[in-house]
Amino acid sequence: MDQTDIDRIESSLGIKIPERHALFLRNYAFQDPQDFLMVDPELMIFENKNPDWDSNYLIVGNDGCGNPLCLRLSPPSDELWICEFDPPDGFSVHMTRDELENIYRTFEA
C-alpha cells in the first residue's frame, strides 16, 4: 500500500489513520496478511463504511472468528481493540501497545 491508498482511505472515511499503523501499511513485507491485518484499501473502506459501525474505531483486521480488530481513533489509543459480538458484547483491549508493536515489526520489511 502506498500513501495514495492511505489518503484515499482517510478521505473516504473522513478519518486520520494513526501514524504508526500508516507506517505499517506502507512497509508490510508479507504476501497475504488478510488473515489478521487488512492491507487492501478497498476492503478497509468497505469494512468501515457500515453506518451502524462506531466511527470512533477503525477496523484494521479480524480475529478469524468474525470479530473485528480495531484501532481506537477517539480518544486515541495505541492498543489493538477487539469488538466481540458474542457475550460479553463490546470493545476490549486485545493487544497492548507493545504487543502490537511486535506484530508490526514482524511483518514490516
Protein Blocks (a to p, Z undefined) as FASTA:
>chain_A
ZZklmmmmmmmnopacdfklmmmmmmgccfblmlmpccbfklmmmmmmpmkbcfkbccfb
dehnopacdddfbdcdfbdcdddfbdceddddfbdfklmmmmmmmmpZZ
